[in-house]
Amino acid sequence: MVDANVYLLERGTITTDINNILEGHTLGSAAESDPETVMVDGPVYNLVIEHPDGTILWDTGSHPDADSGHWPAELYAAFEHTGLRPLEDDLETAGFSVDDIDYVIQTHLHLDHAGGLYAFEGTDTPIFVHERELKFAYYSAKTDAGDEAYLAGDFDRDLDWRIVHGEREQHFADLEFLHLPGHTPGLLGVRLDLEEAGTVILAGDQAYTRENYDDAHPMGGELLWSKRAWTESRRFLADEQRRSDATVLCGHDERDLETIRTEL
């Protein structure tokens, strides 16, 4: 167990159709052929982990210009992001500066998670990312195939990439990277064994909300690179939780932000 402190960075809110988050949530029927669309809010957040081995930033959030042209118009309309601020400002609110950050962990490189990487361009700050994620991000951004949620302007920069290759890797004391493919090919979870709070697993977008994890309810097809891989990763996480009595935190659930505020 490591004596580390965890600080929450609240990075705004994404509003989207609930069918993107919970597959088949709102379906038409013969009796109701045109059901009303349900829109839901989800927080975007990052974490700063003050660890004995260095100060670590978990994810970098959305680019501050997401609403003014950095994101494609159709994507912004489908996933409206309000409360945008530069990463530097949100770090300052939490009592940190970019220069304080010794390492960055990128769970994946989608536009709402990698948009703050600009702040580390030209620096020697190591950016941890899974090999499969980096390859798929470039494939998606530089060809007509792949996933449109990768923007070259987020990650195609002068960055000090540190590539994670394995299914499990440890680069810091009591902090382990977990490969959790499904939402994307190279999504990285983090298992953190804390002295006071116990074991915490940062699942990121392996589970967008509690329902994805607790009820094994898949995200909508647009948010899954592979449903089969997602299902296997969810089972793996559930096994990890049972073995270590871990607290599992999802990627965009306000209930989990409250857990971070009160328990970490």
Accessible surface in RSA format (square Angstrom, percent):
REM  Atomic radii and reference values for relative SASA: ProtOr
REM  Chains: A
REM  Algorithm: Lee & Richards
REM  Probe-radius: 1.40
REM  Slices: 20
REM RES _ NUM      All-atoms   Total-Side   Main-Chain    Non-polar    All polar
REM                ABS   REL    ABS   REL    ABS   REL    ABS   REL    ABS   REL
RES MET A   1   124.73  64.6  78.60  52.0  46.13 109.8  78.58  66.8  46.15  61.1
RES VAL A   2     8.71   5.7   5.73   5.2   2.98   7.2   8.57   7.4   0.14   0.4
RES ASP A   3    96.47  67.6  83.53  83.1  12.94  30.6  17.02  40.1  79.44  79.2
RES ALA A   4    15.56  14.3   0.00   0.0  15.56  35.4   0.85   1.2  14.72  39.0
RES ASN A   5    77.66  53.6  74.48  72.0   3.18   7.6   9.98  24.0  67.67  65.4
RES VAL A   6    18.54  12.2   2.42   2.2  16.12  38.9   2.42   2.1  16.12  43.7
RES TYR A   7    78.57  36.7  75.36  42.9   3.21   8.3  54.64  41.1  23.93  29.5
RES LEU A   8    34.59  19.3  12.15   8.7  22.44  56.4  12.15   8.5  22.44  60.4
RES LEU A   9     3.24   1.8   0.51   0.4   2.73   6.9   3.24   2.3   0.00   0.0
RES GLU A  10    95.32  54.7  77.58  58.7  17.73  42.2  28.02  54.2  67.30  54.9
RES ARG A  11     7.02   2.9   3.98   2.0   3.03   7.2   1.30   1.8   5.72   3.5
RES GLY A  12    20.32  25.1   0.00   N/A  20.32  25.1  11.50  31.5   8.82  19.8
RES THR A  13    44.72  31.8  44.65  45.3   0.07   0.2  15.15  20.3  29.58  44.7
RES ILE A  14     4.23   2.4   3.64   2.7   0.59   1.4   3.64   2.6   0.59   1.6
RES THR A  15    30.71  21.8  30.02  30.4   0.69   1.6  20.72  27.8   9.99  15.1
RES THR A  16     1.35   1.0   1.35   1.4   0.00   0.0   1.35   1.8   0.00   0.0
RES ASP A  17    40.25  28.2  39.90  39.7   0.35   0.8  14.85  34.9  25.40  25.3
RES ILE A  18    19.27  11.0  19.27  14.4   0.00   0.0  19.27  13.9   0.00   0.0
RES ASN A  19    44.09  30.4  39.38  38.1   4.72  11.4  24.68  59.4  19.41  18.8
RES ASN A  20    27.94  19.3  26.66  25.8   1.28   3.1   1.30   3.1  26.64  25.7
RES ILE A  21     2.98   1.7   2.98   2.2   0.00   0.0   2.98   2.1   0.00   0.0
RES LEU A  22    18.08  10.1  18.08  12.9   0.00   0.0  18.08  12.7   0.00   0.0
RES GLU A  23    63.89  36.7  55.05  41.7   8.84  21.0  24.05  46.5  39.84  32.5
RES GLY A  24    36.03  44.4   0.00   N/A  36.03  44.4  16.28  44.7  19.75  44.2
RES HIS A  25    86.80  47.4  58.28  40.5  28.52  73.0  39.30  40.5  47.50  55.3
RES THR A  26    31.07  22.1  16.73  17.0  14.34  34.2  18.85  25.3  12.22  18.5
RES LEU A  27   133.67  74.4 110.43  79.0  23.25  58.4 112.10  78.7  21.57  58.1
RES GLY A  28    46.07  56.8   0.00   N/A  46.07  56.8  12.18  33.4  33.89  75.9
RES SER A  29    61.26  51.8  45.53  60.8  15.73  36.2  50.72 108.0  10.54  14.8
RES ALA A  30   114.69 105.5  70.01 108.0  44.68 101.6  81.84 115.3  32.85  87.0
RES ALA A  31   106.67  98.1  62.02  95.7  44.65 101.6  72.88 102.6  33.78  89.5
RES GLU A  32    97.57  56.0  93.75  70.9   3.83   9.1  34.24  66.2  63.33  51.7
RES SER A  33    98.66  83.4  69.21  92.4  29.46  67.9  38.80  82.6  59.86  83.9
RES ASP A  34   127.25  89.1 107.50 107.0  19.75  46.7  30.82  72.5  96.43  96.2
RES PRO A  35    33.75  24.6  22.57  20.6  11.17  40.6  22.57  18.6  11.17  69.5
RES GLU A  36   146.96  84.4 133.71 101.2  13.25  31.5  56.19 108.7  90.77  74.1
RES THR A  37    79.84  56.8  60.71  61.5  19.13  45.6  29.35  39.4  50.50  76.3
RES VAL A  38    57.93  38.1  55.09  49.9   2.84   6.9  57.93  50.3   0.00   0.0
RES MET A  39   103.51  53.6  76.77  50.8  26.74  63.7  70.68  60.1  32.84  43.5
RES VAL A  40    44.35  29.2  39.07  35.4   5.28  12.7  44.03  38.3   0.32   0.9
RES ASP A  41   104.76  73.4  73.03  72.7  31.73  75.0  20.76  48.9  84.00  83.8
RES GLY A  42     3.63   4.5   0.00   N/A   3.63   4.5   2.55   7.0   1.08   2.4
RES PRO A  43    14.12  10.3  13.03  11.9   1.09   3.9  13.62  11.2   0.50   3.1
RES VAL A  44     2.64   1.7   2.07   1.9   0.57   1.4   2.07   1.8   0.57   1.5
RES TYR A  45     6.94   3.2   0.71   0.4   6.23  16.2   0.24   0.2   6.70   8.3
RES ASN A  46     1.22   0.8   1.22   1.2   0.00   0.0   0.00   0.0   1.22   1.2
RES LEU A  47     0.48   0.3   0.48   0.3   0.00   0.0   0.48   0.3   0.00   0.0
RES VAL A  48     0.00   0.0   0.00   0.0   0.00   0.0   0.00   0.0   0.00   0.0
RES ILE A  49     0.20   0.1   0.20   0.1   0.00   0.0   0.20   0.1   0.00   0.0
RES GLU A  50    62.96  36.1  57.02  43.1   5.94  14.1  15.23  29.5  47.72  39.0
RES HIS A  51    12.49   6.8   0.00   0.0  12.49  32.0   1.50   1.5  11.00  12.8
RES PRO A  52    94.21  68.7  49.24  44.9  44.97 163.5  62.54  51.6  31.67 196.8
RES ASP A  53    68.05  47.7  46.89  46.7  21.15  50.0  18.96  44.6  49.09  49.0
RES GLY A  54    14.53  17.9   0.00   N/A  14.53  17.9  14.13  38.8   0.40   0.9
RES THR A  55    22.51  16.0  22.36  22.7   0.15   0.4   0.03   0.0  22.48  34.0
RES ILE A  56     0.00   0.0   0.00   0.0   0.00   0.0   0.00   0.0   0.00   0.0
RES LEU A  57     0.00   0.0   0.00   0.0   0.00   0.0   0.00   0.0   0.00   0.0
RES TRP A  58     2.63   1.1   2.63   1.3   0.00   0.0   2.63   1.4   0.00   0.0
RES ASP A  59     0.33   0.2   0.33   0.3   0.00   0.0   0.04   0.1   0.29   0.3
RES THR A  60     0.00   0.0   0.00   0.0   0.00   0.0   0.00   0.0   0.00   0.0
RES GLY A  61     0.24   0.3   0.00   N/A   0.24   0.3   0.24   0.7   0.00   0.0
RES SER A  62     2.58   2.2   0.68   0.9   1.90   4.4   0.68   1.4   1.90   2.7
RES HIS A  63    23.99  13.1  23.99  16.7   0.00   0.0  11.33  11.7  12.65  14.7
RES PRO A  64    29.07  21.2  19.04  17.4  10.03  36.5  19.04  15.7  10.03  62.3
RES ASP A  65    69.95  49.0  69.94  69.6   0.01   0.0   9.29  21.9  60.66  60.5
RES ALA A  66     1.03   0.9   0.00   0.0   1.03   2.3   0.00   0.0   1.03   2.7
RES ASP A  67    82.78  58.0  53.52  53.3  29.26  69.2   8.40  19.8  74.38  74.2
RES SER A  68    84.91  71.7  47.58  63.5  37.32  86.0  49.33 105.0  35.58  49.8
RES GLY A  69    65.31  80.5   0.00   N/A  65.31  80.5  33.82  92.8  31.49  70.5
RES HIS A  70    45.98  25.1  24.98  17.4  21.00  53.7  17.14  17.7  28.84  33.6
RES TRP A  71     6.07   2.4   1.74   0.8   4.33  10.2   1.68   0.9   4.39   7.1
RES PRO A  72    61.98  45.2  49.46  45.1  12.52  45.5  61.44  50.7   0.54   3.3
RES ALA A  73    85.54  78.7  66.85 103.2  18.69  42.5  73.63 103.7  11.92  31.6
RES GLU A  74   151.27  86.8 141.25 106.9  10.02  23.9  60.53 117.1  90.73  74.1
RES LEU A  75    16.39   9.1  15.68  11.2   0.72   1.8  16.34  11.5   0.06   0.2
RES TYR A  76    42.33  19.8  42.33  24.1   0.00   0.0  35.70  26.8   6.62   8.2
RES ALA A  77    79.69  73.3  50.01  77.2  29.68  67.5  59.20  83.4  20.49  54.3
RES ALA A  78    43.95  40.4  31.56  48.7  12.39  28.2  42.29  59.6   1.66   4.4
RES PHE A  79    34.59  17.3  34.59  21.4   0.00   0.0  34.59  21.0   0.00   0.0
RES GLU A  80    74.20  42.6  74.16  56.1   0.04   0.1  10.87  21.0  63.33  51.7
RES HIS A  81     0.84   0.5   0.27   0.2   0.57   1.5   0.00   0.0   0.84   1.0
RES THR A  82    66.20  47.1  61.89  62.7   4.31  10.3  52.68  70.8  13.52  20.4
RES GLY A  83    54.73  67.5   0.00   N/A  54.73  67.5  37.93 104.1  16.79  37.6
RES LEU A  84    33.78  18.8   8.33   6.0  25.45  64.0   8.50   6.0  25.28  68.0
RES ARG A  85    98.12  41.2  95.09  48.5   3.03   7.2  44.26  60.5  53.86  32.6
RES PRO A  86    49.11  35.8  49.11  44.8   0.00   0.0  49.11  40.5   0.00   0.0
RES LEU A  87     0.28   0.2   0.00   0.0   0.28   0.7   0.00   0.0   0.28   0.8
RES GLU A  88    68.36  39.2  64.39  48.7   3.97   9.4  40.31  78.0  28.05  22.9
RES ASP A  89    57.71  40.4  55.28  55.0   2.44   5.8   7.70  18.1  50.02  49.9
RES ASP A  90     8.55   6.0   6.79   6.8   1.75   4.1   1.53   3.6   7.02   7.0
RES LEU A  91     0.00   0.0   0.00   0.0   0.00   0.0   0.00   0.0   0.00   0.0
RES GLU A  92   127.45  73.2 116.70  88.3  10.75  25.6  40.11  77.6  87.33  71.3
RES THR A  93   107.64  76.6  72.24  73.2  35.40  84.4  70.37  94.5  37.27  56.3
RES ALA A  94    29.55  27.2   5.20   8.0  24.34  55.4  17.14  24.1  12.40  32.9
RES GLY A  95    63.09  77.8   0.00   N/A  63.09  77.8  35.33  97.0  27.76  62.2
RES PHE A  96    21.80  10.9  15.47   9.6   6.33  16.5  18.34  11.1   3.47   9.9
RES SER A  97    51.99  43.9  48.01  64.1   3.98   9.2  45.11  96.1   6.88   9.6
RES VAL A  98    27.92  18.4  23.46  21.2   4.47  10.8  23.46  20.4   4.47  12.1
RES ASP A  99   137.38  96.2 107.36 106.9  30.02  71.0  34.42  81.0 102.95 102.7
RES ASP A 100    64.19  45.0  54.05  53.8  10.14  24.0  13.56  31.9  50.64  50.5
RES ILE A 101     6.14   3.5   0.00   0.0   6.14  14.8   0.00   0.0   6.14  16.7
RES ASP A 102    64.83  45.4  55.82  55.6   9.01  21.3  15.03  35.4  49.80  49.7
RES TYR A 103    56.00  26.1  56.00  31.9   0.00   0.0  15.87  11.9  40.13  49.5
RES VAL A 104     0.00   0.0   0.00   0.0   0.00   0.0   0.00   0.0   0.00   0.0
RES ILE A 105     0.00   0.0   0.00   0.0   0.00   0.0   0.00   0.0   0.00   0.0
RES GLN A 106     0.14   0.1   0.00   0.0   0.14   0.3   0.00   0.0   0.14   0.1
RES THR A 107     0.27   0.2   0.00   0.0   0.27   0.7   0.00   0.0   0.27   0.4
RES HIS A 108     0.00   0.0   0.00   0.0   0.00   0.0   0.00   0.0   0.00   0.0
RES LEU A 109     0.00   0.0   0.00   0.0   0.00   0.0   0.00   0.0   0.00   0.0
RES HIS A 110     9.63   5.3   9.63   6.7   0.00   0.0   4.07   4.2   5.56   6.5
RES LEU A 111    13.64   7.6  13.61   9.7   0.03   0.1  13.61   9.6   0.03   0.1
RES ASP A 112    13.70   9.6  13.31  13.3   0.38   0.9   2.67   6.3  11.03  11.0
RES HIS A 113     7.56   4.1   7.44   5.2   0.13   0.3   5.67   5.8   1.89   2.2
RES ALA A 114     0.00   0.0   0.00   0.0   0.00   0.0   0.00   0.0   0.00   0.0
RES GLY A 115     0.80   1.0   0.00   N/A   0.80   1.0   0.02   0.0   0.79   1.8
RES GLY A 116     0.26   0.3   0.00   N/A   0.26   0.3   0.26   0.7   0.00   0.0
RES LEU A 117     0.05   0.0   0.00   0.0   0.05   0.1   0.00   0.0   0.05   0.1
RES TYR A 118    47.88  22.4  36.30  20.7  11.57  30.1  35.67  26.8  12.21  15.0
RES ALA A 119    18.08  16.6   0.33   0.5  17.75  40.4   5.72   8.1  12.36  32.7
RES PHE A 120     1.13   0.6   0.26   0.2   0.87   2.3   0.26   0.2   0.87   2.5
RES GLU A 121    75.07  43.1  56.61  42.8  18.47  44.0  17.55  33.9  57.52  47.0
RES GLY A 122    57.07  70.4   0.00   N/A  57.07  70.4  21.39  58.7  35.68  79.9
RES THR A 123    57.62  41.0  39.58  40.1  18.04  43.0  47.68  64.0   9.94  15.0
RES ASP A 124   123.85  86.8 111.56 111.0  12.29  29.1  40.45  95.2  83.40  83.2
RES THR A 125    16.07  11.4  12.65  12.8   3.42   8.2   2.56   3.4  13.51  20.4
RES PRO A 126    13.25   9.7  13.25  12.1   0.00   0.0  13.25  10.9   0.00   0.0
RES ILE A 127     0.16   0.1   0.16   0.1   0.00   0.0   0.16   0.1   0.00   0.0
RES PHE A 128    11.11   5.6  11.11   6.9   0.00   0.0  11.11   6.7   0.00   0.0
RES VAL A 129     0.26   0.2   0.26   0.2   0.00   0.0   0.26   0.2   0.00   0.0
RES HIS A 130     2.76   1.5   2.60   1.8   0.16   0.4   2.60   2.7   0.16   0.2
RES GLU A 131    48.01  27.6  46.95  35.5   1.06   2.5   8.42  16.3  39.60  32.3
RES ARG A 132    99.60  41.8  95.04  48.4   4.57  10.9  38.47  52.6  61.13  37.1
RES GLU A 133     0.22   0.1   0.22   0.2   0.00   0.0   0.22   0.4   0.00   0.0
RES LEU A 134    28.41  15.8  28.41  20.3   0.00   0.0  28.41  20.0   0.00   0.0
RES LYS A 135   131.47  64.1 120.51  73.9  10.96  26.1  88.52  79.7  42.95  45.7
RES PHE A 136    34.87  17.4  31.88  19.7   2.99   7.8  34.63  21.0   0.24   0.7
RES ALA A 137     0.00   0.0   0.00   0.0   0.00   0.0   0.00   0.0   0.00   0.0
RES TYR A 138    66.15  30.9  65.42  37.2   0.73   1.9  54.12  40.7  12.03  14.8
RES TYR A 139   108.28  50.6 100.78  57.3   7.50  19.5  76.87  57.8  31.41  38.7
RES SER A 140     9.94   8.4   0.00   0.0   9.94  22.9   0.00   0.0   9.94  13.9
RES ALA A 141    31.38  28.9   0.79   1.2  30.60  69.6   5.23   7.4  26.15  69.3
RES LYS A 142   119.37  58.2  85.94  52.7  33.43  79.6  57.45  51.7  61.91  65.9
RES THR A 143    65.85  46.8  45.23  45.9  20.62  49.1  54.31  73.0  11.54  17.4
RES ASP A 144   162.87 114.1 120.27 119.7  42.60 100.7  44.62 105.0 118.25 117.9
RES ALA A 145    47.76  43.9  33.89  52.3  13.87  31.5  42.92  60.4   4.84  12.8
RES GLY A 146    46.76  57.7   0.00   N/A  46.76  57.7   6.52  17.9  40.24  90.1
RES ASP A 147    34.59  24.2  28.94  28.8   5.65  13.4  14.60  34.4  19.99  19.9
RES GLU A 148   123.03  70.6 103.81  78.5  19.22  45.8  49.99  96.7  73.04  59.6
RES ALA A 149    14.20  13.1  14.20  21.9   0.00   0.0  14.20  20.0   0.00   0.0
RES TYR A 150     6.38   3.0   0.05   0.0   6.33  16.5   0.05   0.0   6.33   7.8
RES LEU A 151    23.52  13.1  22.01  15.7   1.51   3.8  23.52  16.5   0.00   0.0
RES ALA A 152    27.31  25.1  22.36  34.5   4.95  11.3  22.55  31.7   4.77  12.6
RES GLY A 153    39.11  48.2   0.00   N/A  39.11  48.2  32.13  88.2   6.98  15.6
RES ASP A 154     1.19   0.8   0.04   0.0   1.15   2.7   1.00   2.3   0.19   0.2
RES PHE A 155     0.00   0.0   0.00   0.0   0.00   0.0   0.00   0.0   0.00   0.0
RES ASP A 156    65.49  45.9  43.66  43.5  21.83  51.6   2.90   6.8  62.59  62.4
RES ARG A 157    65.24  27.4  44.86  22.9  20.38  48.5  12.74  17.4  52.50  31.8
RES ASP A 158    98.67  69.1  87.67  87.3  11.01  26.0  32.86  77.3  65.82  65.6
RES LEU A 159    17.77   9.9   0.18   0.1  17.58  44.2   1.49   1.0  16.28  43.8
RES ASP A 160    41.38  29.0  33.99  33.8   7.39  17.5  15.37  36.2  26.01  25.9
RES TRP A 161    50.98  20.5  31.80  15.4  19.17  45.0  27.05  14.4  23.93  38.8
RES ARG A 162   104.12  43.7 101.62  51.8   2.50   5.9  30.53  41.7  73.59  44.6
RES ILE A 163    57.80  32.9  38.23  28.5  19.57  47.2  38.23  27.5  19.57  53.1
RES VAL A 164     0.71   0.5   0.71   0.6   0.00   0.0   0.71   0.6   0.00   0.0
RES HIS A 165   114.52  62.6  97.91  68.1  16.61  42.5  72.15  74.4  42.36  49.3
RES GLY A 166    25.33  31.2   0.00   N/A  25.33  31.2  24.25  66.6   1.08   2.4
RES GLU A 167   109.84  63.1 103.59  78.4   6.25  14.9  63.42 122.7  46.42  37.9
RES ARG A 168   101.67  42.7  78.73  40.1  22.94  54.6  46.99  64.2  54.67  33.1
RES GLU A 169    39.20  22.5  32.71  24.7   6.49  15.5  24.72  47.8  14.48  11.8
RES GLN A 170   109.55  61.3  76.78  56.1  32.76  78.0  25.00  53.2  84.55  64.1
RES HIS A 171    87.66  47.9  53.86  37.4  33.80  86.5  44.75  46.1  42.90  49.9
RES PHE A 172     9.69   4.8   4.99   3.1   4.70  12.2   9.15   5.5   0.54   1.5
RES ALA A 173    48.92  45.0  38.94  60.1   9.98  22.7  46.03  64.8   2.89   7.6
RES ASP A 174    45.12  31.6  38.62  38.4   6.50  15.4   5.40  12.7  39.72  39.6
RES LEU A 175     0.95   0.5   0.54   0.4   0.41   1.0   0.54   0.4   0.41   1.1
RES GLU A 176    32.46  18.6  32.22  24.4   0.24   0.6   4.32   8.3  28.14  23.0
RES PHE A 177     1.10   0.5   0.83   0.5   0.26   0.7   0.95   0.6   0.14   0.4
RES LEU A 178     0.00   0.0   0.00   0.0   0.00   0.0   0.00   0.0   0.00   0.0
RES HIS A 179    11.15   6.1   1.86   1.3   9.29  23.8   1.86   1.9   9.29  10.8
RES LEU A 180     0.29   0.2   0.29   0.2   0.00   0.0   0.29   0.2   0.00   0.0
RES PRO A 181    22.21  16.2  22.21  20.2   0.00   0.0  22.21  18.3   0.00   0.0
RES GLY A 182     0.07   0.1   0.00   N/A   0.07   0.1   0.07   0.2   0.00   0.0
RES HIS A 183     5.45   3.0   3.30   2.3   2.15   5.5   2.71   2.8   2.74   3.2
RES THR A 184     0.96   0.7   0.54   0.5   0.42   1.0   0.96   1.3   0.00   0.0
RES PRO A 185     4.79   3.5   4.79   4.4   0.00   0.0   4.79   4.0   0.00   0.0
RES GLY A 186     0.12   0.2   0.00   N/A   0.12   0.2   0.00   0.0   0.12   0.3
RES LEU A 187     0.00   0.0   0.00   0.0   0.00   0.0   0.00   0.0   0.00   0.0
RES LEU A 188     0.45   0.3   0.45   0.3   0.00   0.0   0.45   0.3   0.00   0.0
RES GLY A 189     0.00   0.0   0.00   N/A   0.00   0.0   0.00   0.0   0.00   0.0
RES VAL A 190     0.00   0.0   0.00   0.0   0.00   0.0   0.00   0.0   0.00   0.0
RES ARG A 191    46.20  19.4  45.79  23.3   0.41   1.0   3.53   4.8  42.67  25.9
RES LEU A 192     2.41   1.3   2.41   1.7   0.00   0.0   2.41   1.7   0.00   0.0
RES ASP A 193    23.26  16.3  23.26  23.1   0.00   0.0   3.82   9.0  19.44  19.4
RES LEU A 194     7.30   4.1   7.18   5.1   0.12   0.3   7.18   5.0   0.12   0.3
RES GLU A 195   105.81  60.7  75.39  57.0  30.42  72.4  18.40  35.6  87.41  71.4
RES GLU A 196   175.02 100.5 136.54 103.3  38.48  91.6  57.00 110.2 118.03  96.4
RES ALA A 197    37.02  34.0   6.34   9.8  30.68  69.8  16.41  23.1  20.61  54.6
RES GLY A 198    23.14  28.5   0.00   N/A  23.14  28.5  21.85  60.0   1.29   2.9
RES THR A 199     8.17   5.8   3.57   3.6   4.60  11.0   0.00   0.0   8.17  12.4
RES VAL A 200     1.20   0.8   1.20   1.1   0.00   0.0   1.20   1.0   0.00   0.0
RES ILE A 201     0.00   0.0   0.00   0.0   0.00   0.0   0.00   0.0   0.00   0.0
RES LEU A 202     2.90   1.6   2.53   1.8   0.36   0.9   2.90   2.0   0.00   0.0
RES ALA A 203     0.00   0.0   0.00   0.0   0.00   0.0   0.00   0.0   0.00   0.0
RES GLY A 204     0.19   0.2   0.00   N/A   0.19   0.2   0.09   0.2   0.11   0.2
RES ASP A 205     2.49   1.7   2.49   2.5   0.00   0.0   0.00   0.0   2.49   2.5
RES GLN A 206     0.04   0.0   0.04   0.0   0.00   0.0   0.00   0.0   0.04   0.0
RES ALA A 207     0.00   0.0   0.00   0.0   0.00   0.0   0.00   0.0   0.00   0.0
RES TYR A 208    12.62   5.9  12.62   7.2   0.00   0.0  11.68   8.8   0.94   1.2
RES THR A 209    20.93  14.9  20.93  21.2   0.00   0.0  20.78  27.9   0.15   0.2
RES ARG A 210    36.93  15.5  36.93  18.8   0.00   0.0  18.23  24.9  18.71  11.3
RES GLU A 211    53.83  30.9  52.66  39.8   1.17   2.8  22.43  43.4  31.40  25.6
RES ASN A 212     0.00   0.0   0.00   0.0   0.00   0.0   0.00   0.0   0.00   0.0
RES TYR A 213     6.75   3.2   6.61   3.8   0.14   0.4   6.33   4.8   0.42   0.5
RES ASP A 214    78.66  55.1  52.95  52.7  25.71  60.8  25.31  59.6  53.35  53.2
RES ASP A 215    98.17  68.8  69.82  69.5  28.35  67.0  26.58  62.5  71.59  71.4
RES ALA A 216    44.53  40.9  32.32  49.9  12.20  27.8  32.32  45.5  12.20  32.3
RES HIS A 217    58.29  31.9  54.81  38.1   3.48   8.9  35.03  36.1  23.26  27.1
RES PRO A 218    27.45  20.0  27.45  25.0   0.00   0.0  27.45  22.7   0.00   0.0
RES MET A 219     0.00   0.0   0.00   0.0   0.00   0.0   0.00   0.0   0.00   0.0
RES GLY A 220     5.02   6.2   0.00   N/A   5.02   6.2   5.02  13.8   0.00   0.0
RES GLY A 221    55.19  68.1   0.00   N/A  55.19  68.1  34.04  93.4  21.15  47.4
RES GLU A 222   144.35  82.9 118.64  89.8  25.71  61.2  45.73  88.5  98.62  80.5
RES LEU A 223    22.34  12.4  20.12  14.4   2.22   5.6  22.34  15.7   0.00   0.0
RES LEU A 224    21.87  12.2   3.92   2.8  17.96  45.1   4.95   3.5  16.92  45.5
RES TRP A 225   101.67  40.8  66.54  32.2  35.13  82.5  60.30  32.2  41.37  67.1
RES SER A 226    30.15  25.5  23.42  31.3   6.74  15.5  17.20  36.6  12.96  18.2
RES LYS A 227    97.50  47.6  89.30  54.8   8.20  19.5  59.51  53.6  37.98  40.5
RES ARG A 228   188.21  79.0 178.73  91.1   9.47  22.6  69.83  95.4 118.38  71.7
RES ALA A 229    15.94  14.7  13.78  21.3   2.16   4.9  15.27  21.5   0.67   1.8
RES TRP A 230     3.55   1.4   3.55   1.7   0.00   0.0   3.55   1.9   0.00   0.0
RES THR A 231    42.80  30.4  42.66  43.2   0.15   0.4  32.07  43.1  10.73  16.2
RES GLU A 232    91.77  52.7  85.50  64.7   6.27  14.9  34.60  66.9  57.17  46.7
RES SER A 233     6.92   5.8   3.19   4.3   3.73   8.6   3.55   7.6   3.37   4.7
RES ARG A 234    47.41  19.9  47.41  24.2   0.00   0.0   2.73   3.7  44.68  27.1
RES ARG A 235   148.63  62.4 146.94  74.9   1.69   4.0  48.26  66.0 100.36  60.8
RES PHE A 236    62.02  31.0  57.41  35.6   4.61  12.0  61.27  37.1   0.75   2.2
RES LEU A 237     0.00   0.0   0.00   0.0   0.00   0.0   0.00   0.0   0.00   0.0
RES ALA A 238     9.95   9.1   9.65  14.9   0.30   0.7   9.65  13.6   0.30   0.8
RES ASP A 239    48.01  33.6  47.14  46.9   0.87   2.1   5.79  13.6  42.22  42.1
RES GLU A 240     5.93   3.4   5.89   4.5   0.04   0.1   0.25   0.5   5.67   4.6
RES GLN A 241    56.05  31.3  55.47  40.5   0.58   1.4   9.83  20.9  46.22  35.1
RES ARG A 242   170.07  71.4 139.66  71.2  30.42  72.4  77.57 106.0  92.50  56.1
RES ARG A 243   178.36  74.9 136.55  69.6  41.82  99.6  69.16  94.5 109.21  66.2
RES SER A 244    29.06  24.6   7.42   9.9  21.64  49.9  16.72  35.6  12.34  17.3
RES ASP A 245   131.52  92.1 113.57 113.0  17.95  42.4  34.87  82.1  96.65  96.4
RES ALA A 246     6.19   5.7   0.00   0.0   6.19  14.1   0.13   0.2   6.06  16.1
RES THR A 247    46.66  33.2  42.26  42.8   4.40  10.5  20.47  27.5  26.19  39.6
RES VAL A 248     4.00   2.6   0.00   0.0   4.00   9.6   0.00   0.0   4.00  10.8
RES LEU A 249     0.95   0.5   0.77   0.5   0.18   0.4   0.77   0.5   0.18   0.5
RES CYS A 250     0.00   0.0   0.00   0.0   0.00   0.0   0.00   0.0   0.00   0.0
RES GLY A 251     3.25   4.0   0.00   N/A   3.25   4.0   0.30   0.8   2.96   6.6
RES HIS A 252     3.34   1.8   0.87   0.6   2.47   6.3   0.87   0.9   2.47   2.9
RES ASP A 253     6.53   4.6   4.30   4.3   2.23   5.3   3.67   8.6   2.86   2.8
RES GLU A 254    89.25  51.2  85.82  64.9   3.44   8.2  59.17 114.5  30.08  24.6
RES ARG A 255   128.34  53.9 119.45  60.9   8.89  21.2  74.28 101.5  54.06  32.8
RES ASP A 256     4.71   3.3   4.71   4.7   0.00   0.0   0.00   0.0   4.71   4.7
RES LEU A 257     0.84   0.5   0.84   0.6   0.00   0.0   0.84   0.6   0.00   0.0
RES GLU A 258    86.50  49.7  86.50  65.4   0.00   0.0  45.94  88.9  40.56  33.1
RES THR A 259    27.50  19.6  25.40  25.8   2.10   5.0   5.85   7.9  21.66  32.7
RES ILE A 260     5.00   2.8   1.82   1.4   3.18   7.7   1.82   1.3   3.18   8.6
RES ARG A 261    99.83  41.9  63.30  32.3  36.53  87.0  50.37  68.8  49.46  30.0
RES THR A 262    91.42  65.0  53.66  54.4  37.76  90.0  53.10  71.3  38.32  57.9
RES GLU A 263   111.66  64.1  89.47  67.7  22.19  52.8  35.54  68.7  76.12  62.1
RES LEU A 264    50.96  28.4   4.20   3.0  46.76 117.5  24.69  17.3  26.27  70.7
END  Absolute sums over single chains surface
CHAIN  1 A    11262.4       8573.6       2688.7       5403.8       5858.6
END  Absolute sums over all chains
TOTAL         11262.4       8573.6       2688.7       5403.8       5858.6
